[in-house]
Amino acid sequence: MKTFSRYLEEQDMVAKTVDTVIAEADAKADLTMEEIKSRLTAAGYNKFKDRSSRQVFVLVDNVNRVELLQKIEKIFSPERAKYDPEKGSSSVGMVVVGRFTIGASPASKQGKKSAGLDNEDTLIDNINSFVKNGPMNIKFIAARKTFQVDDVIKAIEMGRDTSGRKKSDVNLQTKSGKIIPISLKKDGAEMWESADSYYAKRAKDTIDKLIIDKKVTLSGGNIKKITPNIAIKATKREAKDVVFGSDLLGKGAVLYRTWKASDFKVTENGNLEITTSKIYTNEREVESGDHSVYFLIRNDSSRKGSKIYPGIRVLAVGKTRINKNVLVVKK
C-alpha cells in the first residue's frame, strides 16, 4: 500500500517535471531572432539572410553545411534545438529552435547565382565530408540500377564550365587522379537544356512548313505567337548531345535526385551509399524511360532576340513535358 509520504514524494516529482517543462517553454518563448543572430555571431557566423520573422539562413562558403547545422544544434542545446534534415525546402534541412528555424546557404550563390545550385552543394558537401579522412568507394543506388566510383577523394563543382557541350555538374576525383563526370537533375525536372542555339534553324524550318500545311498559326507583330506549341522527337545523335554532351558517355552518369542528408549512408564495410531516383549511363536507358528527349517549340515573350522568331523559343525536354495540347510532329 502506498504511504502518504510516498504519495507526497510522487506529487513533488510531478510538480518538478511540470516546472521543468514550463521553464523550458519560457526559455524558448524568451528567445528572439536578435538573440539567435547574436549567439551565431559569437560563434563566428555573422552573415544572415532572413526568410521571415522566424526563419533565418546563415550564409557561408567553403563549409560543409550539414556539419554547420549540427554545430548550430549544439549552440542552442539549452533550448533543446533539433537538427531536422527533412525540415523546410532546403536540401540539407534546418535546425528547429522553439518557434524559430535556422538554415544554411552558400554566401556566394545568392540571388541570380543560386539558381539550381543548391542540389549540387548538398551532394558535394556530403561527399567531401565523408571522404575527408581518406578515399571511399561511392555507390549511387536507384532501385535495381547502380553506379559506383571507387577510391573517391574529392567532389568538385563543375556547373559553370559548359564549353564544348560539357554536361558535368560535379566531377568525382579518385585517388589515382581519374575524373568521373556527373550531371545532376532534381526530381521532377523536365528540361534537359535550353536549345535556342542548338536547334534554332530546325525549329524555324518546322514552323514555316507547318504554317504552309495550315497545322499551326503564327500571329503577332514585334512579338510572335504560335498556336499550338510544337514538339519534335530528338534523333539518337541529338539525344546524345543534349543528355550526355561531350564528357559523360562512357565515363560518367546522369543522376536524378533532390538530395537530403538522409540519402547518404556509410555501410558496415566503409563504403558510401547514396540514394538516387534515376541513373542514366547510356542512350538506350534514356530512350526507354520517362525522360526521352523531345524539342518543344513554344511561346516566350521574353525571347525578343530569338533566332527562330521574336517571342518563340525551343527547349530540349523529357516526354513527360509533352501534353495533349502540344502538336507532335515527325521529322
PAZAPA-4460 file (N, C-alpha, C; in steps of 0.05 Angstrom, whole numbers, plus 32768, in hexadecimal, padded with zeros to 4 digits):
% residues 331
    n_x    n_y    n_z   ca_x   ca_y   ca_z    c_x    c_y    c_z   seq   type   mol
   8011   7FE8   8000   8000   8000   8000   8012   8019   8000     1      M     A
   800A   802D   7FEF   801A   8045   7FED   8015   8056   8006     2      K     A
   802C   805E   8012   802A   806F   802A   8025   808C   8021     3      T     A
   801B   809B   8035   8015   80B7   802F   802E   80C7   8028     4      F     A
   8045   80C0   8036   805E   80CE   8030   8068   80C8   8014     5      S     A
   8063   80AE   800A   806B   80A7   7FEF   805A   80B6   7FDB     6      R     A
   8040   80B9   7FE2   802E   80C8   7FD1   8037   80E5   7FCD     7      Y     A
   8040   80F1   7FE4   804A   810C   7FE2   8063   810E   7FD2     8      L     A
   8075   80FA   7FD4   808D   80FA   7FC4   8087   80F9   7FA6     9      E     A
   8074   80E8   7F9F   806C   80E5   7F83   8060   80FF   7F78    10      E     A
   804F   810B   7F89   8043   8125   7F80   8058   813A   7F7D    11      Q     A
   806D   8139   7F8E   8082   814D   7F8C   8092   8149   7F72    12      D     A
   8097   812F   7F6B   80A5   8129   7F53   8095   8133   7F3A    13      M     A
   807B   812F   7F3B   806A   8138   7F25   806C   8156   7F23    14      V     A
   806B   8164   7F39   806C   8181   7F3A   8086   818B   7F2E    15      A     A
   809C   817D   7F36   80B7   8185   7F2B   80B8   8181   7F0D    16      K     A
   80AC   816A   7F04   80AC   8165   7EE7   809D   817A   7ED8    17      T     A
   8086   8182   7EE2   8076   8197   7ED6   8085   81B1   7ED6    18      V     A
   8092   81B7   7EED   80A1   81D0   7EEF   80B8   81D0   7EDA    19      D     A
   80C4   81B9   7ED6   80DA   81B8   7EC3   80D0   81BD   7EA6    20      T     A
   80B9   81B0   7EA0   80AD   81B4   7E85   80A6   81D2   7E81    21      V     A
   809A   81DE   7E96   8092   81FA   7E94   80AA   820C   7E90    22      I     A
   80C0   8205   7EA0   80D8   8215   7E9E   80E4   8214   7E82    23      A     A
   80E4   81FB   7E77   80EF   81F8   7E5C   80DE   8207   7E48    24      E     A
   80C4   8206   7E4B   80B2   8214   7E39   80B7   8232   7E3B    25      A     A
   80BB   823C   7E54   80BF   8258   7E58   80DA   8261   7E4B    26      D     A
   80EE   824F   7E4D   8108   8255   7E41   8106   8258   7E23    27      A     A
   80F6   8246   7E17   80F2   8247   7DFA   80E2   8260   7DF2    28      K     A
   80CE   8266   7E03   80BD   827D   7DFD   80CD   8297   7DFF    29      A     A
   80E0   8298   7E12   80F0   82B0   7E16   8105   82B4   7E00    30      D     A
   810C   829F   7DF2   8120   82A0   7DDD   8116   82B1   7DC6    31      L     A
   8126   82C4   7DBD   811E   82D5   7DA7   8131   82D1   7D90    32      T     A
   8129   82DB   7D78   813B   82D8   7D61   8155   82E8   7D65    33      M     A
   8153   82FE   7D73   816B   830D   7D79   817F   82FD   7D8A    34      E     A
   8174   82EE   7D9E   8184   82DE   7DAF   8191   82C7   7D9F    35      E     A
   8181   82BB   7D8D   818B   82A5   7D7C   81A3   82AF   7D6B    36      I     A
   81A0   82C6   7D5E   81B5   82D1   7D4E   81CD   82D9   7D5F    37      K     A
   81C8   82E3   7D77   81DE   82EB   7D89   81EF   82D3   7D90    38      S     A
   81E2   82BC   7D97   81F1   82A4   7D9F   81FF   8297   7D87    39      R     A
   81F3   8299   7D70   8200   828F   7D58   8218   82A0   7D51    40      L     A
   8216   82BA   7D54   822C   82CC   7D4F   8243   82C7   7D62    41      T     A
   823D   82C2   7D7B   8251   82BB   7D8F   8260   82A1   7D88    42      A     A
   8252   828F   7D7A   825E   8276   7D72   826D   8279   7D57    43      A     A
   826D   8291   7D4B   827D   8295   7D33   826D   8297   7D1A    44      G     A
   8252   8296   7D1C   8241   8297   7D04   8231   82B2   7D04    45      Y     A
   8239   82C4   7CF3   822D   82DF   7CF5   8220   82E9   7CDC    46      N     A
   821B   82D7   7CC8   820C   82DF   7CB0   81F2   82D0   7CB0    47      K     A
   81DC   82DF   7CAC   81C2   82D3   7CAE   81AF   82DC   7C97    48      F     A
   819C   82CB   7C92   8187   82D2   7C7F   816C   82CB   7C8C    49      K     A
   815B   82DF   7C92   8141   82DA   7C9E   812D   82D1   7C89    50      D     A
   811F   82BB   7C8F   810A   82B2   7C7D   80EF   82BA   7C89    51      R     A
   80EE   82BD   7CA3   80D5   82C7   7CB0   80DE   82CF   7CCC    52      S     A
   80CA   82D8   7CDC   80D1   82E1   7CF7   80DA   82CA   7D09    53      S     A
   80D5   82B1   7D00   80DC   829A   7D10   80EF   8287   7D02    54      R     A
   80F9   828F   7CEB   810B   827D   7CDC   8123   828D   7CD1    55      Q     A
   813B   8283   7CD6   8153   8290   7CCE   8167   827B   7CC2    56      V     A
   8176   8284   7CAF   818B   8273   7CA3   81A6   827F   7CA9    57      F     A
   81B8   826F   7CB2   81D4   8277   7CB6   81E2   8274   7C9A    58      V     A
   81EF   8289   7C92   81FD   8289   7C77   821A   8283   7C7B    59      L     A
   8223   826D   7C6E   823F   8265   7C71   824A   825B   7C56    60      V     A
   8264   8259   7C54   8271   824E   7C3C   8286   823A   7C46    61      D     A
   828C   8226   7C35   82A1   8212   7C3B   829D   8205   7C56    62      N     A
   8284   8200   7C5C   827D   81F3   7C76   8269   81DD   7C70    63      V     A
   826C   81C6   7C7D   8258   81B0   7C7B   8240   81B9   7C8A    64      N     A
   822A   81BD   7C7C   8212   81C9   7C88   8204   81B6   7C9B    65      R     A
   8206   819C   7C96   81FB   8188   7CA8   8209   818A   7CC3    66      V     A
   8224   818A   7CC3   8233   818C   7CDB   822D   81A7   7CEA    67      E     A
   822A   81BC   7CDA   8224   81D6   7CE6   820A   81D5   7CF5    68      L     A
   81F5   81C9   7CE9   81DB   81C8   7CF6   81DD   81B7   7D10    69      L     A
   81ED   81A2   7D0F   81F1   8192   7D27   81FE   81A2   7D3D    70      Q     A
   8211   81B4   7D35   821E   81C6   7D49   8209   81DA   7D54    71      K     A
   81F8   81E4   7D43   81E4   81F7   7D4C   81D1   81E9   7D5F    72      I     A
   81CB   81D0   7D5A   81BA   81C1   7D6D   81C6   81C1   7D89    73      E     A
   81E1   81BE   7D8B   81EF   81BE   7DA5   81EF   81D9   7DB1    74      K     A
   81F2   81EE   7DA0   81F2   8209   7DAB   81D8   820F   7DBA    75      I     A
   81C2   8205   7DB0   81A8   820A   7DBC   819E   81F1   7DCB    76      F     A
   81B0   81E1   7DD5   81A8   81C9   7DE4   8199   81D0   7DFE    77      S     A
   819F   81E7   7E0B   818F   81EF   7E23   8172   81F2   7E1D    78      P     A
   816C   81F9   7E04   8150   81FC   7DFC   8145   81E3   7DEF    79      E     A
   8154   81CD   7DF1   814D   81B3   7DE6   8149   81B5   7DC7    80      R     A
   815C   81C2   7DBA   815B   81C5   7D9D   815D   81A9   7D91    81      A     A
   8151   81A6   7D79   8152   818C   7D6B   8158   8191   7D4E    82      K     A
   816E   8183   7D44   8174   8184   7D27   8162   8170   7D19    83      Y     A
   8152   817A   7D06   8140   8169   7CF7   8148   816A   7CD9    84      D     A
   8154   8154   7CCF   815D   8154   7CB3   8146   8156   7C9F    85      P     A
   812D   8151   7CA8   8116   8152   7C96   8107   816D   7C98    86      E     A
   810F   817E   7CA9   8100   8197   7CAF   8104   81AC   7C99    87      K     A
   80EE   81B9   7C91   80EF   81CF   7C7F   80F5   81C7   7C62    88      G     A
   80F9   81DB   7C51   80FE   81D5   7C34   811B   81D1   7C2E    89      S     A
   812D   81D8   7C41   8149   81D4   7C3D   8150   81B6   7C3C    90      S     A
   8161   81AE   7C29   8168   8192   7C26   8179   8187   7C3D    91      S     A
   8184   8199   7C4D   8194   818F   7C64   8185   8191   7C7E    92      V     A
   816B   819A   7C7D   815B   819C   7C95   8160   81B5   7CA5    93      G     A
   8156   81B6   7CBD   8158   81CE   7CCE   8159   81C6   7CEB    94      M     A
   8161   81D9   7CFC   8161   81D5   7D19   8148   81E3   7D24    95      V     A
   8139   81D4   7D34   8121   81DF   7D41   8127   81E7   7D5E    96      V     A
   8122   8200   7D64   8127   820A   7D7F   810D   8217   7D88    97      V     A
   80FC   8208   7D97   80E2   8213   7D9F   80D2   821A   7D87    98      G     A
   80CA   8233   7D85   80BA   823C   7D6E   80CB   8247   7D57    99      R     A
   80E6   8245   7D5A   80F7   824E   7D45   8104   8237   7D35   100      F     A
   810C   823D   7D1C   811B   8229   7D0D   8134   8237   7D01   101      T     A
   814A   8228   7D01   8164   8233   7CF7   816E   8221   7CE1   102      I     A
   8174   822D   7CCA   817F   821E   7CB4   819B   8228   7CAD   103      G     A
   81A7   821C   7C98   81C2   8224   7C8F   81C2   8225   7C70   104      A     A
   81CD   823A   7C65   81CE   823D   7C48   81E9   8248   7C40   105      S     A
   81F2   8242   7C27   820C   824C   7C1E   820A   826B   7C1A   106      P     A
   821D   827A   7C25   821D   8297   7C23   8222   82A0   7C06   107      A     A
   8232   8291   7BF7   823A   829A   7BDC   8225   8293   7BC7   108      S     A
   820F   8285   7BD0   81FB   827D   7BBC   81DF   8287   7BC3   109      K     A
   81DF   82A0   7BCD   81C5   82AD   7BD2   81BB   82BB   7BB9   110      Q     A
   81A1   82C1   7BB8   8196   82CF   7BA1   8198   82BE   7B88   111      G     A
   81A2   82CA   7B72   81A3   82BC   7B59   81B6   82A5   7B59   112      K     A
   81CB   82A6   7B6A   81DE   8290   7B6B   81D4   8277   7B78   113      K     A
   81BE   8279   7B86   81B5   8262   7B96   81A4   824E   7B86   114      S     A
   819A   8257   7B6E   8187   8246   7B60   8192   822B   7B59   115      A     A
   8185   8216   7B62   818B   81FB   7B5B   81A4   81EF   7B67   116      G     A
   81B2   81FE   7B78   81CB   81F4   7B82   81CA   81E8   7B9E   117      L     A
   81B3   81EC   7BAC   81B1   81E1   7BC7   81B4   81C3   7BC8   118      D     A
   81A9   81B5   7BB3   81AB   8198   7BB2   81C7   818F   7BAF   119      N     A
   81D7   819D   7B9E   81F3   8197   7B9B   8202   819A   7BB5   120      E     A
   81FB   81AF   7BC4   8209   81B4   7BDD   8204   819E   7BF1   121      D     A
   81EB   8194   7BF2   81E5   817E   7C04   81F5   8165   7BFE   122      T     A
   81F7   815E   7BE4   8207   8147   7BDD   8225   814B   7BE3   123      L     A
   822F   8162   7BDA   824B   8168   7BDE   8252   8169   7BFC   124      I     A
   8242   8177   7C0B   8248   817A   7C28   8248   8160   7C36   125      D     A
   8235   814F   7C31   8233   8135   7C3E   824A   8123   7C36   126      N     A
   824F   8121   7C1C   8265   810F   7C13   8280   8118   7C1F   127      I     A
   8285   8132   7C1E   829F   813C   7C28   82A1   8139   7C47   128      N     A
   828A   8139   7C54   828A   8135   7C71   8292   8118   7C77   129      S     A
   8288   8105   7C68   828D   80E9   7C6D   82AA   80E1   7C64   130      F     A
   82B5   80ED   7C4F   82CF   80E4   7C45   82E6   80F4   7C50   131      V     A
   82E1   8106   7C62   82F6   8117   7C6C   830C   8108   7C7C   132      K     A
   8305   80F1   7C86   8318   80E1   7C95   8325   80CA   7C85   133      N     A
   831E   80CA   7C6A   832A   80B6   7C59   8317   80AE   7C43   134      G     A
   8322   80A1   7C2E   8312   8099   7C17   82FB   8086   7C1F   135      P     A
   82E5   8088   7C10   82CE   8076   7C15   82C3   806D   7BFA   136      M     A
   82B8   8054   7BFA   82A9   804B   7BE3   828D   8056   7BE5   137      N     A
   8283   8062   7BD0   8268   806F   7BD1   8256   8060   7BBD   138      I     A
   823F   8058   7BC7   822B   804A   7BB6   8211   805A   7BB6   139      K     A
   8209   8063   7B9F   81EF   8070   7B9B   81DB   805A   7B95   140      F     A
   81C4   805A   7BA3   81B1   8044   7BA1   8195   8050   7B9A   141      I     A
   818A   8046   7B83   816F   804D   7B7B   8160   8034   7B73   142      A     A
   8151   8029   7B87   8143   800F   7B83   8157   7FFA   7B7C   143      A     A
   8155   7FED   7B64   8168   7FD8   7B5D   8180   7FE2   7B4E   144      R     A
   8181   7FFC   7B48   8197   8007   7B39   81AB   8014   7B4D   145      K     A
   81C5   800E   7B49   81DA   801B   7B59   81F0   8027   7B48   146      T     A
   81FE   8039   7B53   8215   8045   7B46   822A   8049   7B5C   147      F     A
   8241   803C   7B59   8255   803C   7B6E   826F   8049   7B65   148      Q     A
   827B   8059   7B76   8295   8066   7B72   82A6   805F   7B8A   149      V     A
   82BD   8052   7B85   82CE   8049   7B9B   82E4   805E   7BA1   150      D     A
   82EC   805D   7BBB   8303   806E   7BC4   82FF   808C   7BBF   151      D     A
   82E8   8096   7BC4   82E2   80B2   7BC1   82F0   80C2   7BD7   152      V     A
   82FE   80D8   7BD0   830B   80E8   7BE4   82FF   8105   7BE5   153      I     A
   82EF   810C   7BD0   82E5   8127   7BCF   82CE   812A   7BBB   154      K     A
   82BA   813B   7BC2   82A5   8143   7BAF   82AA   8160   7BA8   155      A     A
   82AA   8166   7B8E   82B1   8180   7B84   829A   818C   7B74   156      I     A
   8292   81A4   7B7A   827C   81B2   7B6B   8286   81B9   7B4F   157      E     A
   8275   81B2   7B3B   827D   81B8   7B1F   8266   81C6   7B0F   158      M     A
   8251   81CE   7B1D   8239   81D8   7B10   823D   81F0   7AFE   159      G     A
   8252   81FF   7B02   8256   8218   7AF2   8266   8213   7AD9   160      R     A
   8272   81FB   7AD6   8282   81F5   7ABF   8271   81E5   7AAB   161      D     A
   8265   81F3   7A98   8254   81E6   7A84   825F   81E7   7A68   162      T     A
   8279   81EF   7A66   8286   81F2   7A4C   8287   81D7   7A3E   163      S     A
   8284   81D7   7A23   8286   81BE   7A14   8270   81AA   7A1A   164      G     A
   8259   81B4   7A22   8242   81A4   7A2A   8248   8191   7A41   165      R     A
   8258   819A   7A54   825C   818B   7A6D   8242   818B   7A7D   166      K     A
   823C   8174   7A89   8224   8171   7A99   8228   816C   7AB6   167      K     A
   8241   8168   7ABE   8247   8161   7ADA   8241   8178   7AEC   168      S     A
   8232   8172   7B02   822E   8186   7B17   8241   8181   7B2E   169      D     A
   8249   8168   7B32   825B   8160   7B48   826E   814C   7B3D   170      V     A
   8288   8150   7B42   829C   813C   7B3C   82A6   812E   7B55   171      N     A
   82A6   8113   7B54   82B1   8104   7B6A   82CE   80FC   7B64   172      L     A
   82E0   8105   7B75   82FC   80FF   7B71   8304   80E7   7B82   173      Q     A
   8312   80D4   7B75   831A   80BC   7B83   8337   80BE   7B8C   174      T     A
   833F   80AB   7B9D   835A   80AA   7BA8   836F   80A9   7B92   175      K     A
   8369   809C   7B7C   837C   8099   7B66   837D   80B2   7B54   176      S     A
   836B   80C5   7B58   836A   80DD   7B48   8355   80DC   7B32   177      G     A
   8347   80C6   7B31   8332   80C4   7B1D   831A   80D6   7B24   178      K     A
   830E   80E1   7B0F   82F7   80F3   7B12   82DE   80E6   7B07   179      I     A
   82C9   80E5   7B18   82AF   80DA   7B0F   829A   80F0   7B0F   180      I     A
   8291   80F7   7AF7   827D   810D   7AF5   8261   8105   7AFB   181      P     A
   8252   8116   7B09   8237   8110   7B12   8225   8128   7B0A   182      I     A
   820F   8122   7AFD   81FA   8137   7AF7   81E3   8132   7B0A   183      S     A
   81D9   8148   7B16   81C4   8146   7B2A   81AA   8153   7B21   184      L     A
   8194   8145   7B27   8179   814F   7B22   8168   814B   7B3C   185      K     A
   815A   8160   7B43   8148   815D   7B5A   8130   814B   7B53   186      K     A
   8125   813E   7B68   810C   812F   7B63   80F7   8141   7B57   187      D     A
   80E9   8136   7B42   80D4   8146   7B36   80DE   8158   7B20   188      G     A
   80F8   815B   7B1C   8103   816C   7B07   80FB   8160   7AEC   189      A     A
   80F0   8171   7ADA   80E7   8168   7AC0   80F8   8174   7AA9   190      E     A
   810A   8187   7AAF   8119   8193   7A9A   8136   8189   7A9A   191      M     A
   8140   8182   7A82   815B   817A   7A7F   816D   8192   7A7A   192      W     A
   8164   81A4   7A68   8174   81BC   7A63   8164   81D0   7A53   193      E     A
   816C   81E9   7A54   8161   81FD   7A42   816F   81FA   7A27   194      S     A
   815F   81F4   7A12   816B   81EC   79F9   8168   8202   79E3   195      A     A
   8166   821B   79EC   8162   8231   79D9   8178   8232   79C3   196      D     A
   8191   822E   79CB   81A7   822F   79B8   81A9   8214   79A9   197      S     A
   81A8   81FE   79B9   81AC   81E4   79AD   8197   81DC   7998   198      Y     A
   817E   81E5   799D   8168   81DB   798C   8159   81F1   797E   199      Y     A
   8163   8209   797E   8154   8220   7973   814D   821D   7956   200      A     A
   815F   8216   7945   815A   8213   7928   8144   81FE   7923   201      K     A
   8147   81E7   7930   8134   81D2   792C   8118   81DA   7936   202      R     A
   8118   81E9   794C   80FE   81F2   7957   80F0   8205   7944   203      A     A
   80FF   8218   7939   80F3   822B   7926   80E9   821D   790D   204      K     A
   80F9   820B   7902   80F1   81FC   78EA   80D7   81ED   78EF   205      D     A
   80D5   81E1   7907   80BD   81D2   790F   80A5   81E4   7910   206      T     A
   80A8   81FB   791D   8091   820E   791F   8088   8216   7904   207      I     A
   809B   821E   78F3   8094   8227   78D8   8085   8212   78C8   208      D     A
   808E   81F9   78CA   8080   81E3   78BB   8064   81DF   78C6   209      K     A
   8061   81DF   78E1   8047   81DB   78ED   8034   81F1   78E7   210      L     A
   803E   820A   78E4   802D   8220   78DC   8022   821B   78C0   211      I     A
   8033   8213   78AE   802B   820D   7893   8016   81F7   7892   212      I     A
   801B   81E3   78A3   8008   81CC   78A5   7FEF   81D3   78B5   213      D     A
   7FED   81EB   78C0   7FD7   81F5   78D0   7FD2   81E4   78E9   214      K     A
   7FE8   81DB   78F5   7FE5   81CC   790E   7FEB   81DD   7926   215      K     A
   7FF9   81F3   7921   7FFE   8207   7937   7FFA   8223   792C   216      V     A
   7FF5   8236   793D   7FF3   8252   7935   8009   8262   7943   217      T     A
   8012   8277   7936   8026   8289   7942   801A   82A5   7941   218      L     A
   8015   82B0   7958   8008   82CB   795A   801A   82DE   7969   219      S     A
   8011   82F7   796A   801F   830B   797A   8030   831D   7968   220      G     A
   8039   8334   7974   8049   8347   7966   8067   8343   796C   221      G     A
   8071   8355   797E   808D   8352   7986   8093   8339   7996   222      N     A
   807F   8330   79A4   8082   8317   79B3   806E   8303   79A7   223      I     A
   8078   82EC   799E   8068   82D9   7990   805C   82C4   79A4   224      K     A
   8047   82B7   799B   803B   82A2   79AB   8032   828B   7999   225      K     A
   803A   8273   79A0   8032   825C   7991   801B   824E   799F   226      I     A
   8009   8242   7990   7FF3   8232   799B   7FEF   8219   7989   227      T     A
   7FF1   8201   7995   7FF9   81FB   79B0   8017   81F9   79B3   228      P     A
   8021   81F1   79CB   803D   81EB   79CE   8044   81D2   79BE   229      N     A
   805D   81CF   79B8   8066   81B9   79A6   807B   81A8   79B4   230      I     A
   807B   818E   79B0   8090   817C   79BB   809A   816A   79A5   231      A     A
   80B4   8166   79A5   80C2   8155   7992   80D3   8141   79A1   232      I     A
   80D0   8127   799B   80E1   8113   79A8   80FE   8116   799F   233      K     A
   8110   8116   79B3   812D   8118   79AC   8137   80FF   799F   234      A     A
   814A   8102   798D   8158   80EB   7982   816B   80E0   7997   235      T     A
   8177   80C8   7992   818A   80BD   79A4   81A2   80CF   79A8   236      K     A
   81AB   80DB   7993   81C2   80ED   7995   81BB   8106   79A5   237      R     A
   81A4   8111   79A0   819B   8129   79AE   8197   8123   79CC   238      E     A
   818B   810C   79D2   8187   8104   79EE   81A2   8100   79FC   239      A     A
   81B5   80F5   79EF   81D0   80F2   79FA   81DC   810D   7A01   240      K     A
   81DA   8120   79EE   81E5   813A   79F2   81D8   8148   7A0A   241      D     A
   81BE   8146   7A0B   81AE   8154   7A20   81B2   8148   7A3B   242      V     A
   81B3   812E   7A3D   81B4   8121   7A57   81D0   811D   7A61   243      V     A
   81E1   8112   7A50   81FC   810A   7A59   8212   811D   7A50   244      F     A
   820C   812F   7A3E   821F   8143   7A35   8239   8136   7A2B   245      G     A
   824F   8143   7A30   8269   813A   7A26   8279   812B   7A3C   246      S     A
   826F   812A   7A54   8280   8121   7A6A   8275   8109   7A7B   247      D     A
   825B   8103   7A78   824F   80EF   7A8A   824F   80D2   7A80   248      L     A
   8249   80CF   7A66   8244   80B4   7A5C   825D   80A2   7A5E   249      L     A
   825A   808B   7A6A   8270   8078   7A6D   8282   807F   7A85   250      G     A
   827D   8095   7A92   828F   809E   7AA8   827F   80A2   7AC2   251      K     A
   8268   80B0   7ABF   825A   80B8   7AD7   823C   80B0   7AD6   252      G     A
   822B   80C1   7AE2   820F   80BB   7AE3   81FE   80D4   7AE7   253      A     A
   81E4   80D1   7AE0   81D0   80E6   7AE7   81C1   80DB   7AFF   254      V     A
   81BF   80EB   7B14   81B1   80E2   7B2C   819A   80F5   7B32   255      L     A
   8183   80E9   7B37   816B   80F8   7B3F   8167   80F5   7B5D   256      Y     A
   8166   810B   7B6C   815F   810A   7B88   8160   8126   7B94   257      R     A
   814D   812C   7BA5   814E   8144   7BB6   8159   813A   7BD1   258      T     A
   8173   813D   7BD5   8180   812F   7BEB   817A   813D   7C06   259      W     A
   817A   812C   7C1A   8178   8135   7C36   818C   8124   7C46   260      K     A
   8192   812D   7C5E   81A7   8121   7C6E   81A2   8103   7C73   261      A     A
   8189   80FB   7C75   8183   80DF   7C7B   8188   80CC   7C64   262      S     A
   818F   80D7   7C4C   8195   80C7   7C34   81B1   80BC   7C35   263      D     A
   81C1   80C5   7C48   81DE   80BD   7C49   81E2   80AB   7C61   264      F     A
   81EB   8092   7C5B   81F0   807F   7C70   820A   806F   7C6C   265      K     A
   8218   806B   7C82   8231   805B   7C81   822A   803F   7C89   266      V     A
   8233   802C   7C78   822D   800F   7C7E   8241   8004   7C92   267      T     A
   823C   7FEC   7C9B   824E   7FDF   7CAE   826A   7FDC   7CA4   268      E     A
   826D   7FD8   7C8A   8288   7FD5   7C7E   8295   7FEF   7C76   269      N     A
   8289   8005   7C7F   8295   801F   7C7B   8290   802D   7C61   270      G     A
   827E   8023   7C51   8277   802F   7C37   8260   8044   7C3B   271      N     A
   825F   8057   7C2A   824A   806B   7C2B   8235   8065   7C17   272      L     A
   821C   8061   7C20   8205   805C   7C0E   81F4   8074   7C0D   273      E     A
   81ED   807D   7BF5   81DD   8095   7BF2   81C3   808E   7BE3   274      I     A
   81AD   8092   7BF0   8193   808D   7BE4   818E   80A0   7BCD   275      T     A
   8186   8095   7BB6   8181   80A5   7B9D   8167   809C   7B91   276      T     A
   8159   80AE   7B83   8140   80A8   7B77   8142   809A   7B5C   277      S     A
   8154   80A5   7B4A   8159   809A   7B30   8176   809C   7B29   278      K     A
   8180   8088   7B1B   819C   8088   7B11   819C   8081   7AF4   279      I     A
   81A8   8093   7AE4   81AA   808E   7AC7   81C8   808E   7ABF   280      Y     A
   81D1   8078   7AB2   81EC   8076   7AA9   81EF   8072   7A8B   281      T     A
   81D8   806D   7A7E   81D9   806A   7A61   81BF   8073   7A54   282      N     A
   81C0   8076   7A39   81A8   8081   7A2B   8190   806F   7A2D   283      E     A
   8195   8055   7A2D   817E   8042   7A2E   816D   8046   7A47   284      R     A
   817A   804A   7A5D   816C   804E   7A77   815B   8068   7A76   285      E     A
   8165   807C   7A6A   8156   8096   7A67   813F   8092   7A55   286      V     A
   8144   8085   7A3D   812F   8081   7A29   8117   8071   7A34   287      E     A
   811D   805E   7A45   8108   804C   7A4F   80FB   8056   7A68   288      S     A
   8104   806D   7A73   80FA   8077   7A8C   80E7   808F   7A89   289      G     A
   80E1   809C   7A9F   80CF   80B2   7A9F   80DB   80CC   7A94   290      D     A
   80F5   80CC   7A91   8103   80E4   7A89   810E   80E4   7A6D   291      H     A
   8103   80D2   7A5B   810B   80D2   7A3F   8107   80EE   7A34   292      S     A
   8119   80F6   7A21   811C   8112   7A1A   8109   811B   7A03   293      V     A
   80FC   8132   7A08   80EC   8140   79F4   80F5   815D   79F3   294      Y     A
   80F3   8169   79DC   80F7   8186   79D9   80DC   8194   79DA   295      F     A
   80D7   81A4   79EE   80BE   81B2   79F2   80C1   81CF   79E8   296      L     A
   80B2   81D6   79D3   80B2   81F1   79C9   809A   8200   79D4   297      I     A
   809F   8215   79E3   8088   8222   79F1   808C   8240   79F3   298      R     A
   8077   824D   79FC   8077   826A   79FF   8086   8273   7A18   299      N     A
   8095   8289   7A15   80A3   8295   7A2C   80A8   82B3   7A24   300      D     A
   8097   82C4   7A2E   8098   82E1   7A26   80B2   82EE   7A2E   301      S     A
   80C1   82E2   7A40   80DB   82EE   7A48   80F1   82E9   7A34   302      S     A
   80EC   82D6   7A21   8100   82D0   7A0D   80FE   82E2   79F4   303      R     A
   8103   82FC   79F9   8100   830F   79E3   8115   830C   79CE   304      K     A
   812D   8302   79D5   8142   82FF   79C2   8145   82E2   79B8   305      G     A
   812F   82D3   79B9   8130   82B7   79B1   8139   82B4   7994   306      S     A
   8149   829F   798F   8152   8298   7975   813D   828A   7965   307      K     A
   8127   8283   7972   8110   8275   7964   80FD   828B   795A   308      I     A
   80ED   8296   796C   80DD   82AE   7968   80DC   82BC   7983   309      Y     A
   80DB   82D7   7984   80D9   82E5   799E   80C1   82DA   79AE   310      P     A
   80C7   82D2   79C7   80B1   82C8   79D7   80AE   82AA   79D6   311      G     A
   80BF   829C   79C7   80BE   827F   79C4   80D8   8273   79CE   312      I     A
   80D7   825D   79DD   80EF   8250   79E6   80EC   8232   79E3   313      R     A
   8102   8223   79E7   8101   8206   79E5   8111   81FA   79FD   314      V     A
   8105   81E6   7A09   8111   81D9   7A20   8114   81BB   7A1A   315      L     A
   812A   81AF   7A24   812C   8192   7A23   8120   8188   7A3D   316      A     A
   810B   8178   7A3B   80FD   816F   7A53   80F8   8151   7A53   317      V     A
   80F0   8146   7A6A   80E8   812A   7A6C   80CC   8127   7A62   318      G     A
   80C4   810E   7A5B   80AA   810A   7A4F   8093   8110   7A63   319      K     A
   8099   8110   7A7D   8084   8117   7A91   807B   8134   7A8D   320      T     A
   808B   8144   7A80   8084   8161   7A7C   8071   8164   7A64   321      R     A
   806E   8150   7A54   805D   8152   7A3C   8041   8149   7A42   322      I     A
   802E   815D   7A44   8013   8157   7A4C   8001   8156   7A33   323      N     A
   7FE8   8151   7A37   7FD5   814D   7A21   7FD0   8166   7A10   324      K     A
   7FD8   817D   7A1B   7FD4   8196   7A0C   7FEB   819D   79FA   325      N     A
   8000   818C   79FA   8017   8191   79E9   8015   8181   79D0   326      V     A
   801B   818D   79B9   801B   817F   799F   8035   8171   799C   327      L     A
   8034   8157   799C   804D   8147   7998   804F   8140   797A   328      V     A
   8066   8148   796E   806A   8144   7952   8082   8132   794D   329      V     A
   8081   8123   7938   8097   8111   7931   80AB   8121   791F   330      K     A
   80C3   8118   791F   80D8   8125   790F   80D2   8121   78F1   331      K     A
***
